[in-house]
């Protein structure tokens, strides 16, 4: 059986990576929307 503390630590580490990915995707979407909205 795996150590529950190791599993919890891995979960926390993945959560941080997920948050970074979400922020990166949101920034890309916002940038694209800005380009589209600024076109005449």
C-alpha positions as CSV (number, residue, x, y, z in Angstrom):
1,X,0.0,0.0,0.0
2,X,1.2,3.5,-0.9
3,X,1.9,6.1,1.7
4,X,-1.1,8.5,1.9
5,X,1.2,11.4,2.5
6,X,3.0,10.8,-0.8
7,X,-0.3,10.6,-2.6
8,X,-1.4,13.8,-1.0
9,X,1.8,15.5,-1.9
10,X,1.5,14.4,-5.5
11,X,-2.1,15.7,-5.6
12,X,-0.9,19.1,-4.3
13,X,1.9,19.3,-6.9
14,X,-0.5,18.4,-9.8
15,X,-3.0,21.0,-8.5
16,X,-0.3,23.7,-8.9
17,X,0.5,22.5,-12.4
18,X,-3.2,22.5,-13.4
19,X,-3.6,26.0,-12.1
20,X,-0.6,27.2,-14.2
21,X,-2.1,25.4,-17.3
22,X,-5.5,27.1,-16.7
23,X,-3.9,30.5,-16.3
24,X,-1.9,30.0,-19.4
25,X,-4.9,28.9,-21.4
26,X,-7.0,31.9,-20.1
27,X,-4.2,34.3,-21.1
28,X,-4.1,32.9,-24.6
29,X,-7.9,33.1,-24.9
30,X,-7.9,36.7,-23.6
31,X,-5.1,37.7,-26.1
32,X,-7.0,36.1,-29.0
33,X,-10.3,37.8,-28.0
34,X,-8.4,41.2,-27.8
35,X,-7.1,40.7,-31.3
36,X,-10.5,39.7,-32.7
37,X,-12.3,42.6,-31.0
38,X,-9.8,45.2,-32.1
39,X,-10.2,44.3,-35.8
40,X,-12.4,46.7,-37.7
